[in-house]
Amino acid sequence: MKERPILFSEQRVRALLAGQQTQTRRIIKTQSFGPGQDHHEGVHAFDVSANHLQGYKLMSMEDVSQHCPFGKPGDRLWVRETWRGPIIPQARAAEFDNDPEYFRQSAFCQYRADSNEAGLLVQSSPEADQFGWQTAIHMPRWASRIDLAITSVRAEKIQDISEDDIMGEGVQTDSHFLNNFFTMNSASESPKEAYRKAWQKQYGATSWEVNPWVWVIGFELNHNQPV
């Protein structure tokens, strides 16, 4: 089993913790040259080596999935999110001075995804308020509180997403701030339309129309336990 980091926004983290998101889509950095390029129907050539002159000829989409940089079923992803810490209670300052390594765990961190609708943490402290927020990309492994066990990996075009998969991405029909990653703006808006708008907001106005190939990663949520 291998472990790899993966970035999630605050909204996505809330959806994960609420049990509303069980899969994620990430754009494949080097897009398919297209089926049948070498005159064999069904062959997909992906430049998974990042060498644009030398793509891999893969006989099926199952073969493509073996090259996913996020891993394969059985591997684990650890979530990077906006955070701060370690936050040491004043009463334990002497312990920290004696053994600072012990406090390098998620139990002594705070996460901005836990903020309420006013952007304030329900549980804060003078010690915590001395820290600025750290961007997700700089989160070390010890500070991560969420592990995702990969259950499935495949490649598909973003516009091929099914309604069931849209729900697996966290789309809900209500608009509760804390729980939903995607929300539908009105009762008449379809889940796919809500997903399209959210995708464009994240990746740009033309990102849906170009219909990129994406990695579809299914997972199960595991909370990290303090040591």
Sequence and secondary structure as in RCSB ss.txt:
>XXXX:A:sequence
MKERPILFSEQRVRALLAGQQTQTRRIIKTQSFGPGQDHHEGVHAFDVSANHLQGYKLMSMEDVSQHCPFGKPGD
RLWVRETWRGPIIPQARAAEFDNDPEYFRQSAFCQYRADSNEAGLLVQSSPEADQFGWQTAIHMPRWASRIDLAI
TSVRAEKIQDISEDDIMGEGVQTDSHFLNNFFTMNSASESPKEAYRKAWQKQYGATSWEVNPWVWVIGFELNHNQ
PV
>XXXX:A:secstr
  EEEEE  HHHHHHHHTT   EEEEE SS    TTTTS TT EEE TTS TT  EEESSHHHHHTT TT  TT 
EEEEE SEE     GGGHHHHHH GGGG SGGG EEGGGB TTS BSS  HHHHTS  B GGG  GGG  EEEEE
EEEEEEEGGG  HHHHHHTTEESS  TTT SEE SSTTS HHHHHHHHHHHHH TTTTTT  EEEEEEEEEEE  
  
